[in-house]
Amino acid sequence: MVEELKQIINTKLIAKVPPTVFGQDRVNFFIENYVVFTAEDRTLFLQFFNRVLTNMIEREASDIEVGGFASDGYIWMRTYGKKERVKDLPRITADEAAVIILNLLTENQRRYLTVTRSQDFSYTFFHERRNQNQRFRCTVYFDLDNISLNMRAISTTLRAIESYEFHPNVIRALSHTYIKFGLTLITGITGSGKSSTLDAIIDMHNKIDPAHIVIIASPLEFVHKSNVSIIRHREVGRDVLSFKDGVVQALRQDPDIIIIGEMRDPDTIMAALEVTDTGHKVFSTLHTSSAVESIDRIIAEVHPSEQDRVRNRLADVLTCVVSQKLVPTVNGKITLAKEVLLVTPSVKAAIKNNNTSEIYMMINQGVQQGMITLEQDLKRLYINKKISLDTAVAYANNKTRLQQILTAV
């Protein structure tokens, strides 16, 4: 299959590229002339790529990298936190990879890629051995004028909310049946499991809460089937133009809970605060590594003239922040370390008075209420022999504080 695929790509397209066409113009040439491939050719490309993805799933890899200058012709995968080239898979050139990647996009998406230089989308294929659809979150982008692709496997099973070992007070803060409005933030760096946590929260409501849940994401990852709740899925770029538009339009859709995949710009942040102010329960994510940093980031994202107003509004609507990291375990796998902030009257006052530096100690002293710092949770994992001391120190936000509490053991 691989040799036949390479021959088709090279004969029908790559060999036809004029010698004076290179760089981004070369990619544009591929896109403009993609019509040379027949339906049979494209089916062959898909069959090859689905075999690669099947291999990825069998290896229990979380991410795959294809194409671009950096790949050096190899397909790379991340398995248990380590991203490495897969030497037993066929090597493909940057041009061959570009053609295979473009085959995953619609004609409109290929045109869009030439303008924006990046394209997010979701992809699904049928995994025959498991007899189920496997979904992926995908990003096509450029690496030294070459098309590159990252795909992340979306878990086909939901993690139970009980497995997070949240304090009962935290579960109540997350629950729409207990608190009908408010903003909850799930934060962490890329690949820290934020989407899985959101999906666990959605699933918790779907089992017990007769509510209307609207999910706005880019792209959509896990697709929930309505059970007790009715769940709408709206993908940015496909079902709605932007996060902000999705949030504003959701107000006319009689929602109880709104899930905003990411608060990535000031417009989305303001829309999220406003929709929470109207009495809805909102969950969203941020790329921050601590609860305090999350609060500071939201305020810093808006214009200085708006910051006092946003600070007061955030203090009024914020109910909970969960910041998380995926940490390597001693047995070579990964586990979750988390920081949890519940917004008490003292925390509200600290936000309003621009004293967010005080909040860390409030979390540190709020264990009885259900709060925990990342350092306290890393200590718990170390004491339980799930992670090594070096790992605990490496993943701590406040390494001095971690060493202090470990010394007190």
N, C-alpha and C positions, 0 to 999 in steps of 0.2 A: 504493500500500500504506500509506504513512504517514498520509494523510488518513483512510482507512478505519479504520486502527488508532486514531487519535485520536478519531474519532467513536464507536467502540465503547466505549472507555474512559470518555469523558466522558458519554455517554448512559446507559450501564448502571451506572456506579458513582459517578463524581465528582459528577454532578448530583444524586445521591441523598443526599449527605452533608448532614446537618442543619447549619444555620448556627451552631449553638451548639457544634459539635464541631470542635475544632482541636488543634494540637500533636500529642502522642503519641496522644491519643484518636482523632485523624483516621487515623493509621496503623493503629491497632487496628480501626477501622471498616472500612478496606480489607481487612484480613486476615479479619475475621469474615464479611464479605459477598463474599469472593472467589468463592463458589460461583455468582454471577450469570453468570460467564463460561462459555460452552460450550466443548467440546473444540475446535471450529473456531476460536473466538476465541483460545484459548491457542496453537493451532498458528500462527495469524497472528502473535501476539506473538513466538513463537520464530523464525519465518522472518525477521521484521524484525531481531531481535537477532543472528541468525546472519549476516545480511548485514553488519551493523555489524562483527562480529568478523572476517568475511572481509576487509573493508576494512582493519581493523587489521593483519591478517597481511600483506596486500599492501604496506602501508606499512612493514613490518618494525618495527612498534612493539612494545615489550615490555609495556606496561601500558595499561589503559584505565580511565577514571573516568566513571561515569554517575550522575546524580541528585544530590540534596542541594542545599542552599542555595548552596554555593560554586560549583557547576557553572554556575549562571546559565543553565540551559537548554541549554548546549552539552555535547557529548561531548568529553572530553579524552583525549589519548594521550601516552605518553612514547616518543619516538623518539630513539635515540642519546643518551640521558641528559636530553633536554629535554622537559618536560611542557607541552603547549600545547593550547589549544582547537582543534578541527577544524571550521573554518568552512564546509566544503563538505558536511557531514553535516546531516541535519534537526535542528532544535532541538526539544526536548521539555520540557514543564514538569516541575516537581518531582513533581507528582501522577502524571503520565503515566509518568515514570521509575519511580516507586514501584511501580506496577502491573506494569510490564515486568520489574522486578527480582524482585518477589514470584513471578512466573511461573516463575522459575528454581528456586524452592525447592519442596520437598515440603510437604505439609500439616503434618507434624510439625515441619519446620524453620521454617515460618512461625509456629507456636505458640511454638517455642523462642525465636524472635527477639523476641517480645513480652516475654519474661522476662529474657533475658540482654543484649538490646540489640546483640548482635553474633553473626554466624554465619559460620563458615568452612566451605567446601565446595569440591569440584572439579566442573568442568563439561567436557563433551566434545561437540564437534559435528564433522560430517563436512565436510571442506574439499574441495569437488568438483574444483576445478582441480588440486589436488595429489593427489587420490584417496587421502586418508588422514585419520584422526581427529586432531583438534587438541585438546589438553587445556589447561585453564586452572586456576590456583589462584585462588580467589575469596574475598572477604570482603564481607559485607553489614554495614553499620553505620549509625549515625545522625549527621546533621549538622544541628544546629538543628531537631530534631524531624522531619527529613526522611530518608527512606531513601536511602542512598548505596551504591555498589558499586565496588569495585576488582577488576580481574581481571588476572592476570599470565599471559602466554602461556608455556607450558612447551615448551621446545625438543623437536622431534620427532626430533632426532639427538643422539647422545651425543658429548661431547667426549672425544677420546682422552687417556688419562693422559699420553702422551708430549708432548702439546702444552703441558703445564704446566711442562716443562723442570725437573722435580725432579731433584735430585742422586740418584745410585744409592742412597745411604744412606737417603734419605727414602723412596724406593720400597720398600726392604726393610722400613722401619719400618711402612709402610702395608700391606704384604703379609701375609696370613694364612699363606701357605705358608712365610714366613721367621720371623715372630713370631706365635705362636698366641694370645696374649692381650694385653691392654693397651687403654688409652683414647686415641683420637685425636680432637682437637677441630678442627673447621673453623669459623672465626669471621669475623665481619665485620658491617657494618651491613646493614639491609634492602636487598635489591637488589644485593648484592655478589657474587652467583654461588655462594653456599655450596652450594645444592642441586645445581647443575651439577657441582661438585667431588665431592660425595658420590656422584652418579650415575656419574661417571667412575671412582671407586674401586670401586663395585659392579660396573661393567662389566668392569674389569680382572680382578676375581676370577671373574666369570661366564665368562670366556674360558679360564681355566686351572686354577681351583681347585674340586675336587669337594666343595663345602661347602654347608651350609644357612644361608642368609641370611634374617633376619627384619627387615623394614623397618616401623617404627612412625612414622607421620607424620600431621600435621594441617595441611592435607589432603595426600593422596597426590598427587605430581606425576608424574614420569616413571614409567611402568609397564614394568618389566623382564620380558622373557620368559626363563624358565629355559633355560639352555644347559648348561654344565658344572656350574654351581651350581644348586640349587633355591632359588628366591627367593619368599618369602611377603610379601604386602603387607597391612598392617593399618592402616586409617585410624581415627584417634581420632574418636569420636562415631558411627562406623558399624560398625566391626569390633571395637572395644575402647573402653572408657569413658574411659580416660586414658592418658597416657604412662607413668605409674608402673605401672598395671595391665598395660599391654602389655609392659613390661620384666620384671615379676615372672612373668607368664604365659609369657613366652618361655623361661624356664628349664625349663619342662616340655615344651618343643617340640623338644628336641634341637638347639639352634642352634650354629653355629660363629661366626657374625658377627651382631651385633645393631646395626641402624642406628636411632638415636633422633633423630627429626627436629629436636627442640630440647630442651635442658635448661632449661626455663623456670621451674622452681620447686624448692624444697628437697627435696621428696619424690622428684621425678624425678632430681635430682642424686645423692641418697643411693642410690636404686635402681640408677643407672648405675654408681656406684662399687662397690656390692656385687656386681653381676652381673659386673663386670670382675674383681673379686677372686676369683670362682669359676673363673676360667680361660678367659673368653670374650674375643673381640676385639670392641670396641665403638667405634663412630664416632658423633659427635654434633656439634651446632652450638651456638654462642652468639652473641649480639648484642654483640660487643666488637670493638674496632679494633686490638688488639695482643695478642701472646702473653702478655705479663706481665699485662695487664689481664684476660685470660681466667682466669688462675690466681687472681688476686685476687678476681674476681667469684664464682667457685665457692666459695671459702672464705667470702666475705662473705655469701653467700646463706643459710648455715645459722646456727643459733642460736650465740651466742658460746660457750656451754658445749660445743658440738660442734666448734668450729673447729680445735682442736689435733688431734683425732682425724681430721677430714676432711683437714687439711693433710698429715698423715703418710700417710693412705691414698692421697690424690691423688699424692703424690710417688712412691709405690710402683707405681701402675698407669699413670700418664700416660707415653705414649711419644712423642707428637708433637703439635704445635700448628701449624696453618696459618692465618694471618690474612690476609685478602685485601680488596682494593678494586678496583672497576672505574673506570678512569681514562680521561678523554677523550684521544684521540690527535690529532696535528696534522692528520690527514685527516678529522676529524669523526666518527670512530667511537669505540670504546672498547677498552681492553686491560686485562689483569689485572696488578696489582702485588701482590706477596705478601711476607709475613714468615713464616719457617719456623723453628720451634724443635724440636730433637731433645733428648730428655731424657737427658742424660749423667749420670754420677755427681755431677758438680759442680752441675748443675741440681737434681738430687734433693736434695742437701744444702742448697741455697739455699731450696728450698720448705719443707723440714722445719724449717729454722732461722728461717723467716719473714724471709728476706733476698731477697725477690723483686726488689727494686730492683737487685740485682747481675746479674739474668738478661739484661738488655738487652745489656750488654757481653760476656756469654758468647756470645750470638747473634752479635754484631758480630765476635767473634774466632773464631767457629766455622765460617768459610767452607769450610775444607778438609774439615770433617766433613759439610757439606751444609746448614749453617744460613745464613740471610740475614736482615738486618733490612729493614723496609719501606723505609727510607731508602737502603740499598744497592741495592735493586731499582729504586727510582725513579731513582737515579743511572744504573743500567744502561739503563733505558728512555730517559732523556734523552740519554745518550751515543750510543745507537743511533738517535737522532733520531725516536723514536716519539712522544714527548711534549715539550711545551715546558717551559722553565724555570719559568714561572709555574705551570704545572700541577703540576710536581714539588713545588714549595714548598707549593702549596695542599693537596695530598693527604698530605704528610708528617705523621706523628705528632709527630716531633721536628724541628722546622724548623731549630733551631740546629745540630743534628747534621748535617742534610742540607747546610746551607751550608758546614759544615766539610769534609765529604768532597768537595763539589764544588770547593771552593777548592784541594784537593789534587790535582785532575786535571791 
